[in-house]
Amino acid sequence: MTWKKIFELFGRRIRIKKNDESWQSENFYAFVSPLRYKNKMYLEDKRVPIGIGDMSYYLYLGPAEHDLTVLNEDEYMLFTDSESFFITRAERIYVSDSVSYIWAVLKRVKEEEQ
C-alpha cells in the first residue's frame, strides 16, 4: 500500500491556499495531529511544564505530490474543514532516491489572526 493510499483512507481533507486568495489547491488527504511535547522540547524557546503541551503546533504528514517545501511560508496556508494552519517547517522524506512523503510542523491560526 502506498503512502498516498494510506493518507486517502485515514487522513484529513486538506487544501493549500495562497493568502491573497489568488490560488487554491484541490482537496487532498494528509495526517494532521497535535504535537505534544512532554520532555523538555521547546518551540519558540517557550518552556512548558513536563506533561503540558502547546496545542497550537501540529505534525503534518502528507503526499509527496503536495510538496510544502517549495511554498513560501509567508504566502501559503493549509486548511482543514475546521482549522487553518501556517507552515512553519517542511521537509521531504526520501526512500532510496525518491520522495516518499512530506513531513511538516504547522502552527494553528487563532481566530483573531485570520
C-alpha positions in Angstrom: 0.0 0.0 0.0 1.3 3.5 -0.9 1.5 6.5 1.4 -0.9 8.3 -0.8 -3.5 5.5 -0.4 -2.9 5.5 3.4 -3.5 9.2 3.6 -6.7 8.9 1.5 -8.0 6.1 3.7 -7.1 7.6 7.1 -6.2 11.3 6.7 -8.0 14.5 7.0 -9.2 16.5 4.0 -6.7 19.4 3.3 -6.3 22.2 0.8 -3.5 24.7 0.3 -4.5 28.3 -0.3 -2.5 31.4 -1.2 -3.0 34.1 1.4 -4.1 36.7 -1.3 -6.7 34.1 -2.4 -5.4 34.1 -6.0 -4.8 30.3 -5.9 -6.1 27.2 -4.1 -5.2 23.5 -4.5 -7.7 20.7 -5.0 -8.6 18.9 -1.8 -6.3 16.1 -0.8 -5.7 14.0 2.3 -2.9 14.1 4.9 -2.4 13.4 8.6 -2.6 16.5 10.9 -2.2 15.8 14.6 -1.3 18.0 17.6 2.3 17.9 18.7 2.5 17.0 22.4 6.0 17.8 23.8 6.4 16.2 27.2 10.1 16.1 27.7 11.9 19.5 27.6 11.5 20.0 23.9 10.5 23.6 23.2 9.3 25.6 20.2 10.0 29.3 20.0 12.1 29.0 23.2 8.9 28.8 25.3 9.3 26.5 28.3 6.3 24.5 29.5 6.0 22.1 32.4 6.6 18.5 31.6 3.4 16.8 30.6 1.8 20.0 29.3 1.9 20.7 25.6 1.3 23.7 23.5 -1.7 22.6 21.4 -1.1 25.2 18.7 1.6 23.1 16.9 0.7 20.2 14.7 2.5 17.4 12.9 1.7 17.1 9.2 2.4 14.0 7.1 1.2 14.3 3.5 1.7 13.0 0.0 4.8 13.9 -2.0 2.7 15.3 -4.8 1.9 18.3 -2.5 5.4 19.5 -1.7 5.1 22.0 1.1 8.9 22.6 1.0 8.6 24.7 -2.2 6.0 27.1 -0.7 6.9 30.4 0.8 5.5 30.0 4.3 4.5 33.7 4.4 2.3 33.3 1.3 0.5 30.0 1.8 -1.7 28.4 4.5 -3.2 24.9 4.9 -6.9 24.4 5.7 -8.9 21.5 7.0 -12.7 21.6 7.3 -12.4 23.3 10.7 -8.9 24.7 11.2 -6.3 26.9 9.5 -2.5 26.5 9.7 0.7 28.3 8.9 3.6 26.1 7.6 6.5 26.6 10.0 8.9 24.0 8.6 8.7 21.3 6.0 11.0 18.5 4.7 10.9 15.9 2.1 11.3 12.3 3.4 13.1 10.0 1.0 13.1 6.3 0.4 16.1 5.5 -1.8 16.2 8.3 -4.3 12.6 9.3 -4.4 10.4 11.4 -2.1 8.1 9.2 -0.1 6.1 11.8 1.7 6.3 15.3 3.2 6.8 16.0 6.9 6.0 19.4 8.3 5.3 21.3 11.5 2.2 23.5 11.3 1.1 26.3 13.6 -2.7 26.6 14.1 -4.1 30.0 13.3 -6.1 31.5 16.1 -9.4 33.2 15.2 -8.0 36.7 15.7 -5.1 36.0 13.3 -7.3 35.1 10.3 
